[in-house]
Amino acid sequence: MDVRIEDDADEAVLKALMVGMRVSNRASIPDLYSRKITAAVRDTSGAIRGGAVGRIAGDSMYVEVVWNDDSIRTQGLGRRMMLALEEEAKKSGVREAWLYTMSFQAKPFYEKLGYRQFAELPWQGGKHQRHFMRKDL
């Protein structure tokens, strides 16, 4: 056996780790429901201009990625995609969503959507903060 750091591990490594983790989790919680959902924002040509990705596990959803191109901000699309993601999650029995955002990102945006901070951690020697937020669905 060998342990080594693999910078920018390829998709095969990441997939193997996720499969192993899921097998292990299912041994403890055999009926655990898990899936990834996405709310995509596309322009008229079909190009991705933004979106949000959530990972559902049991009755919780972790919002992994939220991004909108600068050209489409302030049009309400971020709000619409987050609400769409939450509605889809509720159909799977999800009762809470959580995420983290950086101090230079979108904490006020999430607060307007009803997310509340439950933890904060310093980053970059305290230059920035990671805000962990949750919302009851």
Number of C-alpha atoms within 10 A of each C-alpha: 2 3 5 5 6 8 6 8 9 9 9 9 11 12 11 11 12 12 11 11 12 14 13 12 13 12 11 9 12 10 10 14 13 15 12 14 17 19 20 21 20 12 11 6 6 8 10 13 16 21 21 20 20 25 18 23 17 16 17 21 28 17 22 14 15 19 14 18 11 9 8 14 13 10 9 9 16 22 15 14 21 22 14 16 22 22 13 16 25 18 9 16 15 19 16 17 23 19 19 22 18 16 16 9 11 13 19 12 12 20 14 10 12 13 19 18 17 12 11 15 11 13 12 7 7 9 8 13 16 18 20 18 20 21 19 12 16
